[in-house]
Amino acid sequence: MNTLPLGTRIQIRPAAFGRSTFTVEDRIGSGSELDIYQPSCTAAIDYGRRAEHVRVLGVVVHHSGGLSSKRSPRRGPPTTPQK
């Protein structure tokens, strides 16, 4: 999982901390571990270390024009030539 590009949307089953969809925002060490951010240290410790099912939903690409998804590119309305 540490090889996923930043911005990748993933789904974790069963849900972690009441959520199932997350975005890769940084990486830890190496290997296949994920570190799910939780603002409460107690909640993170209570959740502990688990083996969960992870599904990649899509990758968001950052460029100067904003954000777009590789799975469903954003397209603007067709332009009409000016006379």
C-alpha positions as CSV (number, residue, x, y, z in Angstrom):
1,M,0.0,0.0,0.0
2,N,3.0,2.3,0.5
3,T,3.4,2.4,-3.3
4,L,0.0,4.0,-3.9
5,P,0.3,7.5,-5.4
6,L,-0.6,10.4,-3.1
7,G,-4.3,11.4,-3.7
8,T,-5.4,7.8,-4.2
9,R,-8.9,7.1,-2.9
10,I,-9.2,3.8,-1.0
11,Q,-12.0,1.9,0.7
12,I,-11.3,-0.1,3.9
13,R,-13.7,-2.9,5.0
14,P,-14.8,-3.1,7.7
15,A,-14.9,0.6,8.3
16,A,-12.3,2.2,10.4
17,F,-13.2,5.0,12.9
18,G,-16.7,5.2,11.4
19,R,-15.5,5.8,7.8
20,S,-14.7,3.4,5.0
21,T,-13.3,5.8,2.3
22,F,-9.9,7.5,2.8
23,T,-7.4,9.5,0.7
24,V,-3.7,8.6,0.7
25,E,-2.0,11.8,2.0
26,D,1.4,10.5,3.1
27,R,3.4,7.3,3.4
28,I,5.0,5.5,6.3
29,G,8.1,3.3,6.1
30,S,7.9,0.6,3.5
31,G,5.9,-2.5,2.8
32,S,2.1,-3.0,2.8
33,E,1.1,-1.2,6.0
34,L,-1.3,1.8,6.1
35,D,-1.4,4.3,8.9
36,I,-4.9,5.8,9.3
37,Y,-4.9,9.3,10.7
38,Q,-7.0,9.7,13.9
39,P,-6.8,12.9,15.9
40,S,-7.3,11.0,19.1
41,C,-4.3,9.0,20.3
42,T,-6.5,6.9,22.5
43,A,-8.9,5.9,19.6
44,A,-5.9,5.0,17.4
45,I,-4.4,2.8,20.2
46,D,-7.8,1.2,20.8
47,Y,-8.1,0.5,17.1
48,G,-4.7,-1.1,17.1
49,R,-3.0,-3.1,14.3
50,R,-5.4,-5.0,12.0
51,A,-5.5,-6.8,8.7
52,E,-8.3,-5.3,6.7
53,H,-9.5,-5.5,3.1
54,V,-8.5,-2.5,1.0
55,R,-9.9,-1.6,-2.4
56,V,-8.4,1.2,-4.6
57,L,-11.2,3.5,-5.9
58,G,-9.2,5.8,-8.0
59,V,-6.3,8.2,-8.3
60,V,-6.5,12.0,-8.2
61,V,-3.9,13.8,-10.3
62,H,-2.7,17.2,-9.3
63,H,-1.9,19.7,-12.0
64,S,-1.9,23.5,-12.4
65,G,-5.5,23.5,-13.6
66,G,-6.8,21.9,-10.3
67,L,-7.7,18.3,-9.4
68,S,-9.0,15.7,-11.8
69,S,-9.6,12.0,-11.5
70,K,-8.0,9.4,-13.7
71,R,-11.1,7.2,-13.4
72,S,-13.6,9.9,-14.5
73,P,-11.9,12.9,-16.1
74,R,-13.6,16.3,-15.6
75,R,-14.6,17.8,-18.9
76,G,-16.0,21.3,-19.4
77,P,-18.9,22.1,-21.7
78,P,-18.2,22.1,-25.4
79,T,-17.0,25.4,-26.7
80,T,-18.7,27.3,-29.6
81,P,-16.4,29.1,-32.0
82,Q,-16.7,32.9,-31.8
83,K,-17.5,34.8,-35.1
